Amino acid sequence: MMGWGYGMGGSWLLMSGLWLLLIVVLVGLVVWIFPRDTRRGDSGQVRSRTPREVLDERLARGEIDVETYRVLREELSRSDPARR
């Protein structure tokens, strides 16, 4: 009985550390395999969507009809400073 306290003292600490290391490695793998944001460019920066991309997505999801899409696309092309 006297040896139990001293012999197990270091073992539970080592085992706790190994479990903690295993959990950290597993969480790291999950984060690496399943990234949170898929809109990242080559530099790793989050890329913001253009108004045209948002409009295309809304048409694809069925939020707007084709006629509304055409009107809004025309309006965007008229207000786009890059096309002036």
Buried (B, 14 or more C-beta within 10 A) or exposed (E): EEEEEEEEEEEEEEEEEEEEEEEEEEEEEEEEEEEEEEEEEEEEEEEEEEEEEEBBEBBEEEEBEEEEBEEBBEEBEEEEEEEE
